[in-house]
């Protein structure tokens, strides 16, 4: 211990104290502060970048989910639209079919009516003509028959017979 | 990585070789000079050499030798001596001639004795008391000694290293060059020393000191392992200065809670409070004192053991001695490399711990 005190050099102590404090102050100003600031800044930058990446990832996920949802909705809409269109088409077709049937039926009916009328007319006409012809023929026959007296009597007889029978 | 490793190993080898060459030089010259019982002289010689190495010096000597004519030669550079003795006196340490002559400055005479400057007369007489301590006056000494030179070198080196690193961050947020190696260390000190011990909120104001003290102690410890013969952190004055800064930072940034826990410990009986107060108060001094002694003792011990093992080489004097002590010295140098970083880490860690105690909030009490 005595030797230690004897060895102690005030000058060295003085210089060490002065130089070291000066060194601390100088380095603090010109080295440690800028270095630590830069390092802090860099660490902050890295942290921010990581956070941003995480956020972007989350946003991306959200966007994807949104996209999925929108797609789903669109698909559903398309399906309903298609369904509606199909229904409408079917409606129109069936309506048209019905109308056509009705119309067709009407036409057929009219045609039948016309045919009936024509037929009746034709029948009436035929009857008239047949009657005229019969009368004409009967006239001619009677005329021939009545030329001979015998034959006249015979005819009268026959006619009378017929009358009595009936 | 491999290249760096290679450089490290090479410099370590160089270190051990140089130290041993230095020691051999001295030992052999001494042995040549004196023909008295060699074994004992050699041991005291080694002991003295180690003791001398551990001391600060007024010049920067790489090695010294003695010529055949008995003249001491030094390969060294003188450093400025600054003393205050009735006025500031500045002169070159070459005037001392490594303690061999008396330096005359402005009519006053000074002499180096056991690496201290004493005021003497023109003949350089030094009078002693009964315990063989010099009684001559000691002027106030603020000399730029070898250790001060290395403190300045490390300070300048650190300043340029870290301002350069700070500049490399401009424009881009990634470190460049040396910053790539230094940034993980800085981040380690921040994330594993400062924040866990001091707390997220308050660590920032201590970062400057913690970072500086860590790199300063580390670099200067490493320099102590080079063959330059530097030994800054094994001076109690240096570690005292560092520990004092920790102490003052702790004391002056402490909050109410800290003082309350020292002088009036909550949740204990009144009698205990009275007993605890002086103990706790003493504790605040003991903590930095332990810091001071720990760093000083570890580095000093490392130097002593390393140099003793190298000194064994000259004691053994057999073919097995030199390789053995070389191998041991090499292994120990590797260990010292770890100790250099470890002591810097421990000093920083404990400082952070004390700061953390000073600013701790005791909401849970």
Interface residues (C-beta under 8 A of the other chain):
Chain A: X4 X7 X8 X9 X10 X11 X12 X13 X14 X15 X16 X17 X19 X20 X21 X22 X23 X24 X25 X26 X27 X28 X30 X31 X32 X33 X34 X35 X36 X38 X39 X41 X42 X45
Chain B: X55 X56 X82 X140 X141 X142 X143 X144 X145 X147 X148 X151 X152 X155 X158 X159 X162 X163 X165 X166 X167 X169 X173 X174 X179 X183 X186 X187 X190 X204 X207 X208 X209 X211 X212 X213 X216 X235 X236 X237 X238 X240 X241 X242 X244 X245
